[in-house]
Amino acid sequence: MTIDDREISGPLRVVRVLSNGKRRYDPASKARLIEACLDADVSIAGLALAHGINTNQLRKWVKLHQDRKVTRQALTVMPSPAPAAFVPVVAASPIAQPPPGSPSQPSSPRVRLKASLPNGVKLELEDADEQALSVMIKALGRCHVPAG
């Protein structure tokens, strides 16, 4: 394919020249030139020379175009769903209490559970046995126990 086949021949049209010498080019013709540079069989240096643009400047435009394209693709990817505001409740069997007046000797060590939910709710379970603890962890799905 030649440059003329892409309908972009001759120097880019300058829209404005700033006081520091920088030039602003026609956005449509600049975009066509950048798209032409994305072809695998095209020399960026050759296109830059043919259009009166510095090769490094054209390479920078192409890189910016590719970076923007990647960013747009990343933004269109489906975001992960927000954490649920509610946690499903799992019914637990009641904890057997020793009869009044009998020496209470717990069969398993008692623990304390602190959980912070994604929506900011904090949950504390004190003096719980293994069964209550496992039911709570299943209900939460995940648990954050602060160190301390």
Buried (B, 14 or more C-beta within 10 A) or exposed (E): EEBEEBEBEEEBEEEEEEEEEEEEBEEEBBBBBBEBBEEEEBEBEEBBEBBEBEBEEBBEBBEEBEEEEEEEEEEEEEEEEEEEEEBEEEEEEEEEEEEEEEEEEEEEEEBEBBBBBEEEEEBEBEEBBEEBBEBBBEBBEEBEEEEE
